Amino acid sequence: MSAPVTPKVRLATVWLDGCSGCHMSLLDTDERLIELAKRVTVVWGPLVDLKEFPAEVDVTLVEGAISSEEDLHRIKMVRARTKLLVSLGDCAVTGNVPAMRNKFGASAVLRRAYLENVTLDPQIPREIIPALLPSVRPVHEAVPVDLFIPGCPPSADLIFSVLSGLLEGKVSNPAAKFG
Amino acid sequence: MTKATVRVKTLTIDGREVGAREDQTILEVARENDIFIPTLCDLPGLTTVGACRLCLIELKGSPRLLPACVTRVAEGMEVFANSERLDRYRRGIMELLFAERNHVCSVCVVNGHCDLQSLALKLGMTHVHFPYQYPSLPVDASHERFVVDHNRCILCTRCVRVCDEIEGAHTWDVMARGVECRVITDLAQPWGKSESCTGCGKCVQVCPTGALSEKGKSVAEMSKRRQFLPYLTLMREGRK
């Protein structure tokens, strides 16, 4: 009767500079999430109420590019505390749409958003909001990445197949197109 | 029937014995025998230029790799079109193409219908190992019906060749070198001001990426029609 006691895989998901579409796609795995939940503990994610990224995480899925000092700080901490780091989606893998600001530079983008297009009390925020890096970079340009799942967003089926593979110890990059 | 004196050569590609006419290239023979060699600049019906280097092959006895599209067959050649080393180089070339300009597939007009995108998948490119350059490149939408987006150009020169060889207008050409290299219309004038352009749109259809597209098409809405090319080529040749 008793199920074999295998410790659950400690899974984290991180949301950096992306639109959350990759997280939405993960949720789109629908009822298969119940299957995953039997074998996985979500120890960190946009909806997990913890103050700090936990230690000894088995797998972390990273959505989004590295755009701010905060992103850079967080990805370094995530990398140090994660066994297997997965770039999830085109922003993490290529920089994608967030990196389209690189041709203009961070200050031009801030000027456009907070000064030129604002009529009431225009000002560039300097507190609370983390400073933008001069250039948006894909995750693997900041820290080593173990697995790449391309797509904007990667389909729910693709994410599920990679996750199921990982749970069976298969670490291999999926064949899927960018975009 | 008209070329009765063409000799036949025999060679091997990936260990397979194949026969070829002496005026054929390794790429043509490989294609006839369903042996895959990746290409981007090549397009049957246009002259070959060896620009993209994706068709590099190994030739026994040669210390260097050779581009299959511009290498003629010879008797007894031992060609290797697929190997781990070639895979590595081809992926490297693809990654350099992606790193060099702003190929943002997710917001591209040909997303899902792009030669560059589909070849990256076929060659197993998981990510780009080189630092992305994110250059600042212009988009010229001055033409009434078409747009050129230099961010997505891989400098294959298909547009230059089809305009010169098939349409006969030679509106397109290439300017400058290295990372400064661009395709241009007339003498680097806005496309809409071009006096030589006939507006035929062949360049748009043969372009392998979203660099040339029709106006009014949004993300993933454009796919290229190239069926006309073999017929036009045939007609041109028939009149010579």
Contacts between the chains, C-beta under 8 A, distances in Angstrom:
chain1	res1	chain2	res2	distance
A	87	B	127	7.1
A	90	B	105	7.0
A	90	B	106	5.5
A	93	B	127	5.2
A	94	B	98	7.6
A	94	B	104	7.7
A	94	B	127	7.3
A	94	B	128	6.8
A	94	B	132	7.5
A	95	B	132	6.0
A	95	B	134	7.6
A	96	B	104	6.1
A	96	B	106	5.8
A	97	B	104	6.4
A	97	B	106	6.4
A	97	B	107	6.2
A	99	B	102	8.0
A	99	B	104	7.7
A	99	B	132	7.0
A	99	B	134	6.2
A	100	B	102	6.9
A	100	B	104	6.3
A	102	B	134	3.8
A	103	B	102	7.2
A	103	B	134	6.0
A	103	B	135	7.0
A	103	B	136	4.0
A	103	B	137	7.6
A	104	B	136	7.7
A	135	B	134	6.8
A	137	B	132	7.5
A	138	B	127	7.1
A	138	B	128	7.6
A	138	B	132	7.2
A	140	B	127	6.0
A	141	B	131	6.3
A	141	B	132	7.8
A	145	B	127	7.5
A	148	B	126	4.5
A	148	B	127	4.7
A	150	B	126	7.6
A	150	B	127	7.8
A	152	B	105	7.1
A	152	B	106	3.4
A	173	B	124	7.8
A	173	B	126	4.3
A	175	B	121	6.4
A	175	B	124	7.1
A	176	B	121	7.1
A	177	B	105	7.2
A	177	B	112	7.8
A	177	B	117	5.6
A	177	B	118	6.9
A	177	B	120	7.4
A	177	B	121	4.7
A	178	B	103	8.0
A	178	B	105	4.2
A	178	B	106	7.5
A	178	B	117	6.1
A	178	B	120	6.6
A	178	B	121	7.9
A	179	B	104	7.9
A	179	B	105	2.7
A	179	B	106	4.5
A	179	B	108	6.5
A	179	B	111	4.4
A	179	B	112	7.2
A	179	B	117	6.3
A	179	B	220	8.0
